[in-house]
Amino acid sequence: MLAGLIMDFGGVLTDGDGRLLAAVDALRRNGIRAAVLSNADSVDVEPTRFDAVVLAGRLSYGKPDIRVYLHTADELHLTPEQCVFVDDVRAFVQGAVRAGMVGVHHRDVETTLAELTV
């Protein structure tokens, strides 16, 4: 059962007109924990909008290293199997799947929203 949503920042949350951020808000209102996972050193997000912001640029490992997905699930106090990971880079989605998460390859806002069934 989905308990956590982990989204890439650049190329995913920056895509479109804010509908993905609105989806995050809706999911959180329904008890789903949400995180940003980025390989960057910093991202421009409202920290209160997410339960965790993991910046792999500040760690010694990043996507697609399995450790970064496990770290992010741990930050949400969830197992990887309880999480869905969304990224526009297929190799990063595959890394999340190897870690035990459900992976969604973001191509456009409509498709991602449909996959998340928001």
Backbone as a ProteinNet text record, in pm:
[ID]
protein_1_A
[PRIMARY]
MLAGLIMDFGGVLTDGDGRLLAAVDALRRNGIRAAVLSNADSVDVEPTRFDAVVLAGRLSYGKPDIRVYLHTADELHLTPEQCVFVDDVRAFVQGAVRAGMVGVHHRDVETTLAELTV
[TERTIARY]
83.9	0	88	52.4	127.1	116.9	230.8	235.6	329	415	510.5	530.2	541.2	567.6	698.6	792.4	922.6	936.5	963	969.1	1101.3	1150.9	1265.6	1220.7	1312.6	1278.1	1287.2	1410.4	1429.7	1380.8	1291.3	1237.5	1107.7	1074.8	947.8	865.7	905.2	828.6	837.5	938.2	949.4	874.3	814.2	743.6	599.1	554.1	412.9	372.4	247.8	183.1	152.1	224.3	203	106.8	57.6	-36.5	28.4	156.9	222.9	238.5	267.9	274	136.1	32.2	-104.5	-136.5	-86.4	-106.9	-36.9	84.6	156.7	74.1	21.9	-59.8	-181.3	-248.7	-368.5	-333.4	-225.6	-183.8	-148.1	-79.9	-43	-166.3	-268.4	-393.4	-459.7	-429.4	-484.3	-389.1	-288.3	-201.4	-77.8	-54.3	65.4	181.7	294.7	415.4	485.2	547.5	608	748.8	834.5	973.6	1018.5	1115.4	1189.5	1323.1	1365.7	1499	1566.3	1673.8	1745.1	1894.2	1962.2	2108.1	2174.6	2097.2	2149.8	2195.9	2263.4	2304.9	2194.5	2102.2	1990.7	1875.8	1755	1635.8	1546.1	1465.3	1376.8	1236.5	1216.5	1085.4	1050.5	921	875.2	894.9	980.1	1008.8	884.9	785.2	665.4	575.5	602.4	521.8	558.5	675.1	725.8	766.1	757.6	799.8	951.6	1016.3	1162.7	1211.9	1328.7	1398.9	1538.8	1569.7	1699.8	1778.7	1891.2	1978.6	2102.5	2102.1	2212.4	2343.7	2336.4	2458	2533.5	2466.2	2530.1	2570	2536.2	2572.5	2691.4	2744.2	2855.8	2806	2675.7	2615.7	2487.8	2449	2328.9	2260.5	2155.1	2083	2177.8	2181.7	2092.9	2143.4	2232.8	2283.5	2167.3	2150.7	2039.3	2036.2	2151.2	2155.6	2075.3	2071.1	2000.4	1849.2	1798.3	1655.2	1620.9	1706.5	1685.6	1690.6	1785.1	1799	1671.1	1618.2	1498.9	1377.3	1360.1	1249.9	1262.6	1384.1	1407.9	1371.3	1401.9	1365.5	1213.7	1139.3	993.1	939.7	1030.8	993.1	907.5	946.7	877.3	977.6	927.4	1011	1008.9	1109.1	1107.3	981.8	933.7	816.3	689.5	690.6	575.1	581.9	688.8	713.1	702.2	656.9	659.5	760.3	846.6	948	921.6	922.5	896.2	1018.5	1068.5	1183.8	1173.5	1233.4	1232.5	1351.1	1441.8	1557.7	1533.2	1521.2	1486.5	1584.6	1713.8	1812.5	1789.8	1743.3	1716.5	1591.7	1491.9	1372.2	1410.8	1496.9	1541.4	1616.2	1694.6	1762.9	1664.4	1556.5	1453.5	1384.8	1359.5	1296.6	1388.8	1518.9	1614.1	1614.3	1583.6	1578.4	1447.9	1351.2	1225.2	1105.4	1125.2	1015.5	941.5	822.4	751.4	807.9	841.8	899.8	804.7	801.2	722.9	818.9	828.7	912.5	829.8	864	791.6	827.4	725.7	742.3	664.5	547.9	467.1	373.2	318	236	113.9	44.3	-78.7	-54.1	51	82.1	120.1	200.1	240.8	121.4	34.9	-85.1	-173.2	-185.6	-264.8	-203.4	-70.7	-5	-19.3	-23.4	-40.1	-188	-274.6	-421.1	-466.2	-419	-458.5	-572.9
-118.9	0	124.8	220.8	345.8	421.9	450.3	531	649.7	644.6	751.1	780.8	907.6	954.3	1031.5	988.4	1054.1	1105.7	1236.2	1297.7	1369.6	1357.3	1436.5	1581.9	1673.2	1815	1861.7	1877.6	1929	1830.8	1876.2	1790.7	1722.2	1723.2	1665.2	1774.5	1813.8	1916.7	2052.3	2073.1	2198.4	2193.6	2079.6	2060.7	2108.1	2182.4	2216.7	2335.2	2332.8	2449	2433.4	2348.6	2330.2	2217.9	2145.5	2037.2	1923.2	1898.8	1792.6	1833.3	1959.7	2006.7	1998.9	2030.7	2019.2	1873.5	1780.5	1638.2	1595.7	1647.1	1618.6	1667.5	1788.6	1844.2	1755.7	1712	1628.2	1494.6	1434.2	1306.9	1323.5	1430.5	1452.8	1473.3	1540.6	1557.2	1421.8	1324.7	1190	1096.2	1151.8	1072.2	1013.9	1046.5	997.5	1088.8	1030.4	1109.2	1140.7	1257.1	1299.6	1352.6	1323.7	1370.4	1415.1	1504.4	1540.7	1468.9	1408	1348.3	1405.2	1479.4	1542.6	1517.6	1506.1	1495	1631.1	1736.1	1872.2	1899.1	2012.4	2058.6	2137.8	2193.2	2270.6	2269.9	2288.2	2299	2406	2466.1	2573.6	2517.5	2459.4	2407.7	2460.4	2471.8	2508	2385.8	2396.4	2279.4	2221.5	2304.7	2254.8	2176.4	2182.6	2110.8	1962.9	1927.5	1790.7	1744.5	1613.9	1555.8	1541.5	1537.7	1526.8	1583	1642.9	1687	1629.2	1537.4	1471.2	1525	1585	1643.5	1556.1	1470.1	1375.5	1447.4	1570.1	1647.8	1675.1	1657.5	1676.9	1544.7	1433.9	1302	1249.4	1136.7	1077.6	983.8	977.5	892.8	960.2	926.6	986.2	887.7	935	850.8	811.3	689	576.5	478.5	520.4	433.3	394.6	268.2	217.4	282.3	315.5	372.8	501.7	583.1	710.8	689.3	586.2	555.9	499.3	412.7	358.2	469.6	561.2	676.5	760.7	784.7	868.5	800.5	671.5	597.8	604.9	590.5	598.7	736.8	840.8	977.3	991.2	916	917.6	818.9	742.9	638.7	531.1	495.8	394.8	294.6	181.4	87.2	126.3	87.3	117.8	62.9	-51.5	-113.6	-30.9	60.9	148.1	276.6	292.6	419.1	407	516.6	535.4	645.6	622.8	721.2	768	900.2	960.6	1041.3	1013.3	1086.3	1086.4	1186.7	1194.3	1121.7	1069.9	995.6	846.8	771.5	629	552.3	579.5	508.4	533.1	651.5	682.1	608.2	595.1	517	370.8	319.6	180.4	156.9	255.1	243.4	231.3	309.4	302.9	166.7	114.4	-17.1	-124.1	-114.3	-209.2	-200.9	-81.6	-63.6	-116.3	-151.6	-206.5	-115.6	3.2	97.8	72.3	127.7	134.3	255.5	239.4	349.3	401.8	534.6	601.2	688.6	659.1	740.1	858.7	977.5	1099.5	1140.8	1149.3	1197.9	1326.6	1334.1	1455.6	1453.9	1569.6	1584.2	1493.2	1491.2	1412.3	1264.2	1209.4	1068	1036.7	1122.2	1099	1106.7	1205.3	1213.5	1091.1	1042.3	922	801.4	789.8	677.2	685.4	806.3	823.6	817.2	815.9	815.4	920.2	1042.9	1156.8	1227.2
0	0	0	-81.6	-89.7	41.9	99.1	220.6	203.2	98.3	75.8	-71.2	-102.5	-238.2	-235.4	-319.8	-329.5	-471.2	-484.2	-615.9	-636.9	-759.1	-801.3	-812.1	-799.6	-810	-954.9	-1006.7	-1141.8	-1246.7	-1332.4	-1436.5	-1397.7	-1269	-1224.6	-1156.6	-1036.3	-966.5	-1035	-1117.2	-1191.7	-1324.1	-1355.6	-1482.1	-1468.8	-1567.3	-1574.2	-1490.4	-1454.9	-1394.5	-1245.7	-1177.8	-1034.9	-999.6	-1099.3	-1069.7	-992.1	-1014.7	-937.9	-791.7	-767.5	-628.6	-564.3	-638.5	-586.7	-554	-636.4	-610.6	-481.5	-460.5	-336.3	-217.5	-227.7	-119.1	-91.5	-197.5	-182.3	-116.7	-160.4	-101.7	45.4	78.4	219.1	305.7	252.4	327.6	354.4	269.6	286.1	360.2	426.3	512	445.9	319.9	250.6	285.7	322.1	351.9	220.4	209.7	83.2	105.7	7.3	13.3	-124.7	-123.6	-244.1	-233.2	-343.3	-351.5	-474.8	-453.2	-563.1	-549	-661.9	-659.8	-642.9	-635	-621	-477.8	-461.5	-328.8	-260.4	-340.1	-285.4	-386	-336.4	-420.7	-360.8	-444	-401.2	-376.7	-258.6	-219.4	-81.4	-55.7	77.3	167.5	268.5	351.4	419.3	449.2	515.9	421	292.9	193.6	189.1	241.5	237.3	375.6	395.9	522.6	529.3	413.5	408.5	275.5	279.8	159	168.4	76.2	75.1	-42.5	-12.1	-113.3	-125.5	-225	-243.2	-270.6	-320.5	-342.4	-213.9	-100.3	30.4	95.5	29.6	79.7	0.3	40.4	-34.5	-143.6	-162.8	-266.2	-315.7	-436.3	-494.6	-586.9	-651.7	-747.6	-860	-902	-874.4	-768.3	-681.7	-574.4	-482.4	-459.3	-378.8	-240.5	-186.5	-51.7	-39.6	-145.4	-135.4	-127.2	-192.9	-185.1	-47.2	5.4	139	243.2	225.8	315.8	314	194.9	183.2	244.1	219.5	282.4	433.8	483.6	627.3	681.5	606.6	648.6	662.3	581.2	589.2	693.2	757	853.6	786.1	664.1	585.5	530.1	484.2	411.6	263.7	186.9	43.4	-26	17.1	-44.5	-26.2	67.9	90.9	8.6	-70.4	-140.2	-291.7	-351.1	-495.7	-523.4	-622.1	-659.2	-801.3	-820.9	-951.5	-994.7	-1114.9	-1169.9	-1321.7	-1383.2	-1529.5	-1592.3	-1511.1	-1561.1	-1535	-1643.1	-1632.3	-1541.7	-1552	-1470.1	-1320.8	-1285.3	-1145	-1096.9	-1184.8	-1151.4	-1132.8	-1219.5	-1208	-1077.4	-1033	-904	-789.5	-794.4	-690.3	-690.1	-809.4	-820.1	-760.4	-787.7	-729.2	-576.5	-523.8	-378.4	-318.7	-404.3	-356	-371.9	-429.2	-447.1	-578.5	-586.6	-713.7	-786.4	-912.8	-989.1	-1094.5	-1106.6	-1210.4	-1290.7	-1419.9	-1507.4	-1557.1	-1509.3	-1545.7	-1688.5	-1772.1	-1909.2	-1930.4	-1867.5	-1872.1	-1752	-1720.4	-1600.3	-1604.6	-1717	-1727.3	-1701.1	-1763	-1746.3	-1601.7	-1542.3	-1402.9	-1309.8	-1327.6	-1244.8	-1260	-1382.9	-1406.7	-1336	-1339.9	-1272.4	-1121.7	-1069.9	-925.4	-886.5	-985.8	-967.8	-869.3	-892.2	-808.5	-875.7
[MASK]
++++++++++++++++++++++++++++++++++++++++++++++++++++++++++++++++++++++++++++++++++++++++++++++++++++++++++++++++++++++

